[in-house]
Each structure stands twice: as C-alpha cells, then as structure tokens.
Amino acid sequence: MQRAVSRLAATQHTASDLARIRKADDVYMEAIASGDFQAMSETNKTLHTAIAHAANNPYFLGYYERLLGEGQRLLHLHFDFTVSSPTATKLGRDHDELIDAIARRDASAAEKAAHEHTMLFQKRFLDYMKQNLTESMAIL
C-alpha cells in the first residue's frame, strides 16, 4: 500500500501537498531530536498521511490511514527500542529519498524508496523482537 500511495503522490501532488509533506518531515525530525518516541510515532503517521493526501485517491487514503493506525502500535514499540538501545539502527533522515522522489515526480523512484523505507521498518522491528528482555533478570 505504501508503495502505491507513494507512486501516486509522485505523479499527483500539488505544490501545497509537497509543502505539507516537507513540513511534516521537519516536525518528525524535531520529534527525533527530542527523543520522544510518542511524538515520533504521531509525527511519522502525520507525514505518511500527508503523502497519502498528495496521492489524491480517496480509497487509498482511507485504507492507508487505517493501516497506519494499526501499524502505529508496532511503530511505538520500535521507536522506544530504537531510542533506548545502544545497538539499534538509529533514526535519521529516513524519509529523504522518498520525499525527494515525490518532489521530482519520479514515480518509480518514489515506489522504490517507499519499499526500502518499509524494509527498514521491518528490520528495526525484527531487531526489537530479537532482543532478550529477560537476559539480565534474576530468577529467584
């Protein structure tokens, strides 16, 4: 779904859509800088929703918003882990390639960047799931 929405956003966005996407990314980066994983989760959802709005497809928008809402629960866990774990892949400018491709109206590059972004989330989430939370606990 993210790939389709991103592909459409590249071809359908307006200048005001692109401004909203860039503003949402700026707010997301502020949340990362603050280390507040709740804010990261909310602002990430806002950014991806802005991309979905730019796709100009009401069906995809509604479905993608529901999907983002469900995924937000997983994202919240992964952000908590990423912020607190010394071994986790750190957050950064994860959306730059996607936003740049949308701005260039390069649908193929936007789809590719969306796929890579999804795979990065998957890697981070699997890293979170692999951690051993009981390793340092004493069993009495």
C-alpha atoms as a printed R data frame, in Angstrom:
    type eleno elety resid chain resno      x       y       z
1   ATOM     1    CA   MET     A     1  0.000   0.000   0.000
2   ATOM     2    CA   GLN     A     2  2.811   2.424   0.876
3   ATOM     3    CA   ARG     A     3  4.418   1.799  -2.496
4   ATOM     4    CA   ALA     A     4  1.189   2.545  -4.382
5   ATOM     5    CA   VAL     A     5  0.447   5.675  -2.348
6   ATOM     6    CA   SER     A     6  3.992   6.964  -2.836
7   ATOM     7    CA   ARG     A     7  3.902   6.270  -6.576
8   ATOM     8    CA   LEU     A     8  0.642   8.199  -6.902
9   ATOM     9    CA   ALA     A     9  1.892  11.046  -4.716
10  ATOM    10    CA   ALA     A    10  4.815  11.487  -7.102
11  ATOM    11    CA   THR     A    11  2.504  11.993 -10.058
12  ATOM    12    CA   GLN     A    12 -0.489  13.679  -8.423
13  ATOM    13    CA   HIS     A    13  0.881  16.069  -5.777
14  ATOM    14    CA   THR     A    14  0.403  19.816  -5.845
15  ATOM    15    CA   ALA     A    15  2.877  22.406  -4.600
16  ATOM    16    CA   SER     A    16  0.854  22.757  -1.393
17  ATOM    17    CA   ASP     A    17  0.877  18.956  -0.929
18  ATOM    18    CA   LEU     A    18  4.664  18.950  -1.211
19  ATOM    19    CA   ALA     A    19  4.928  21.834   1.270
20  ATOM    20    CA   ARG     A    20  2.757  19.857   3.754
21  ATOM    21    CA   ILE     A    21  4.917  16.757   3.287
22  ATOM    22    CA   ARG     A    22  8.121  18.725   3.890
23  ATOM    23    CA   LYS     A    23  6.648  20.485   6.932
24  ATOM    24    CA   ALA     A    24  5.515  17.137   8.362
25  ATOM    25    CA   ASP     A    25  9.031  15.769   7.859
26  ATOM    26    CA   ASP     A    26 10.513  18.784   9.674
27  ATOM    27    CA   VAL     A    27  8.177  18.174  12.626
28  ATOM    28    CA   TYR     A    28  9.096  14.464  12.574
29  ATOM    29    CA   MET     A    29 12.801  15.346  12.695
30  ATOM    30    CA   GLU     A    30 12.132  17.628  15.682
31  ATOM    31    CA   ALA     A    31 10.465  14.687  17.438
32  ATOM    32    CA   ILE     A    32 13.515  12.514  16.730
33  ATOM    33    CA   ALA     A    33 15.820  15.202  18.110
34  ATOM    34    CA   SER     A    34 13.715  15.337  21.287
35  ATOM    35    CA   GLY     A    35 13.901  11.553  21.782
36  ATOM    36    CA   ASP     A    36 10.151  11.455  22.445
37  ATOM    37    CA   PHE     A    37  9.033   8.192  20.841
38  ATOM    38    CA   GLN     A    38  5.346   9.006  21.289
39  ATOM    39    CA   ALA     A    39  5.840  12.202  19.302
40  ATOM    40    CA   MET     A    40  7.912  10.277  16.743
41  ATOM    41    CA   SER     A    41  5.075   7.823  16.235
42  ATOM    42    CA   GLU     A    42  2.460  10.563  15.832
43  ATOM    43    CA   THR     A    43  4.568  12.741  13.549
44  ATOM    44    CA   ASN     A    44  5.596   9.771  11.397
45  ATOM    45    CA   LYS     A    45  1.914   8.956  10.914
46  ATOM    46    CA   THR     A    46  1.208  12.599  10.048
47  ATOM    47    CA   LEU     A    47  3.989  12.572   7.454
48  ATOM    48    CA   HIS     A    48  2.764   9.395   5.792
49  ATOM    49    CA   THR     A    49 -0.811  10.690   5.859
50  ATOM    50    CA   ALA     A    50  0.369  13.861   4.090
51  ATOM    51    CA   ILE     A    51  1.916  11.669   1.396
52  ATOM    52    CA   ALA     A    52 -1.358   9.745   1.093
53  ATOM    53    CA   HIS     A    53 -3.309  13.001   0.716
54  ATOM    54    CA   ALA     A    54 -0.923  14.000  -2.076
55  ATOM    55    CA   ALA     A    55 -1.778  10.771  -3.901
56  ATOM    56    CA   ASN     A    56 -5.255  12.237  -4.428
57  ATOM    57    CA   ASN     A    57 -7.035   8.884  -4.178
58  ATOM    58    CA   PRO     A    58 -9.769   8.783  -1.505
59  ATOM    59    CA   TYR     A    59 -9.909   4.975  -1.468
60  ATOM    60    CA   PHE     A    60 -6.173   4.624  -0.857
61  ATOM    61    CA   LEU     A    61 -6.249   7.476   1.672
62  ATOM    62    CA   GLY     A    62 -8.913   5.832   3.824
63  ATOM    63    CA   TYR     A    63 -7.322   2.403   3.667
64  ATOM    64    CA   TYR     A    64 -3.808   3.745   4.257
65  ATOM    65    CA   GLU     A    65 -4.938   5.830   7.244
66  ATOM    66    CA   ARG     A    66 -6.433   2.699   8.843
67  ATOM    67    CA   LEU     A    67 -3.273   0.745   8.067
68  ATOM    68    CA   LEU     A    68 -1.093   3.490   9.564
69  ATOM    69    CA   GLY     A    69 -3.253   3.491  12.691
70  ATOM    70    CA   GLU     A    70 -2.783  -0.239  13.133
71  ATOM    71    CA   GLY     A    71  0.912  -0.032  12.367
72  ATOM    72    CA   GLN     A    72  1.360   2.796  14.838
73  ATOM    73    CA   ARG     A    73  1.194   0.310  17.710
74  ATOM    74    CA   LEU     A    74  4.169  -1.567  16.273
75  ATOM    75    CA   LEU     A    75  5.939   1.665  15.424
76  ATOM    76    CA   HIS     A    76  5.602   2.859  19.011
77  ATOM    77    CA   LEU     A    77  7.423  -0.252  20.284
78  ATOM    78    CA   HIS     A    78 10.107   0.012  17.648
79  ATOM    79    CA   PHE     A    79 10.739   3.719  18.330
80  ATOM    80    CA   ASP     A    80 11.052   3.023  22.057
81  ATOM    81    CA   PHE     A    81 13.626   0.311  21.329
82  ATOM    82    CA   THR     A    82 15.487   2.398  18.747
83  ATOM    83    CA   VAL     A    83 15.779   5.366  21.093
84  ATOM    84    CA   SER     A    84 16.857   3.340  24.134
85  ATOM    85    CA   SER     A    85 19.026   0.575  22.641
86  ATOM    86    CA   PRO     A    86 22.732   1.206  22.044
87  ATOM    87    CA   THR     A    87 22.760  -1.468  19.318
88  ATOM    88    CA   ALA     A    88 19.688  -0.404  17.332
89  ATOM    89    CA   THR     A    89 19.921   1.251  13.932
90  ATOM    90    CA   LYS     A    90 19.494   4.911  14.766
91  ATOM    91    CA   LEU     A    91 16.767   7.087  13.363
92  ATOM    92    CA   GLY     A    92 17.657   9.862  10.976
93  ATOM    93    CA   ARG     A    93 16.603  11.290   7.672
94  ATOM    94    CA   ASP     A    94 14.689   8.119   6.803
95  ATOM    95    CA   HIS     A    95 12.204   9.863   4.525
96  ATOM    96    CA   ASP     A    96 14.566  11.984   2.405
97  ATOM    97    CA   GLU     A    97 14.770   9.674  -0.612
98  ATOM    98    CA   LEU     A    98 11.010   9.230  -0.634
99  ATOM    99    CA   ILE     A    99 10.279  12.950  -0.372
100 ATOM   100    CA   ASP     A   100 12.910  13.808  -2.991
101 ATOM   101    CA   ALA     A   101 11.442  11.280  -5.438
102 ATOM   102    CA   ILE     A   102  7.945  12.668  -4.883
103 ATOM   103    CA   ALA     A   103  9.241  16.210  -5.427
104 ATOM   104    CA   ARG     A   104 10.918  15.147  -8.703
105 ATOM   105    CA   ARG     A   105  7.676  13.435  -9.777
106 ATOM   106    CA   ASP     A   106  9.669  10.242 -10.226
107 ATOM   107    CA   ALA     A   107  7.037   7.579  -9.584
108 ATOM   108    CA   SER     A   108  9.420   4.629  -9.915
109 ATOM   109    CA   ALA     A   109 11.943   6.149  -7.515
110 ATOM   110    CA   ALA     A   110  9.150   7.011  -5.059
111 ATOM   111    CA   GLU     A   111  7.898   3.433  -5.142
112 ATOM   112    CA   LYS     A   112 11.438   2.097  -4.672
113 ATOM   113    CA   ALA     A   113 12.103   4.487  -1.771
114 ATOM   114    CA   ALA     A   114  8.788   3.514  -0.155
115 ATOM   115    CA   HIS     A   115  9.728  -0.151  -0.414
116 ATOM   116    CA   GLU     A   116 13.173   0.495   1.089
117 ATOM   117    CA   HIS     A   117 11.561   2.521   3.873
118 ATOM   118    CA   THR     A   118  9.197  -0.356   4.633
119 ATOM   119    CA   MET     A   119 12.109  -2.801   4.699
120 ATOM   120    CA   LEU     A   120 13.994  -0.505   7.105
121 ATOM   121    CA   PHE     A   121 10.978  -0.513   9.427
122 ATOM   122    CA   GLN     A   122 10.795  -4.301   9.145
123 ATOM   123    CA   LYS     A   123 14.495  -4.651  10.009
124 ATOM   124    CA   ARG     A   124 14.180  -2.353  13.003
125 ATOM   125    CA   PHE     A   125 11.075  -4.118  14.235
126 ATOM   126    CA   LEU     A   126 12.665  -7.556  13.869
127 ATOM   127    CA   ASP     A   127 15.722  -6.277  15.767
128 ATOM   128    CA   TYR     A   128 13.330  -5.182  18.511
129 ATOM   129    CA   MET     A   129 11.672  -8.613  18.539
130 ATOM   130    CA   LYS     A   130 15.039 -10.411  18.710
131 ATOM   131    CA   GLN     A   131 16.176  -8.664  21.861
132 ATOM   132    CA   ASN     A   132 16.279 -10.766  25.007
133 ATOM   133    CA   LEU     A   133 14.472  -8.779  27.682
134 ATOM   134    CA   THR     A   134 14.871 -11.483  30.305
135 ATOM   135    CA   GLU     A   135 18.625 -11.937  29.913
136 ATOM   136    CA   SER     A   136 19.535  -9.595  32.757
137 ATOM   137    CA   MET     A   137 16.714 -10.677  35.096
138 ATOM   138    CA   ALA     A   138 17.439 -12.769  38.126
139 ATOM   139    CA   ILE     A   139 15.109 -15.693  38.617
140 ATOM   140    CA   LEU     A   140 14.557 -16.425  42.269
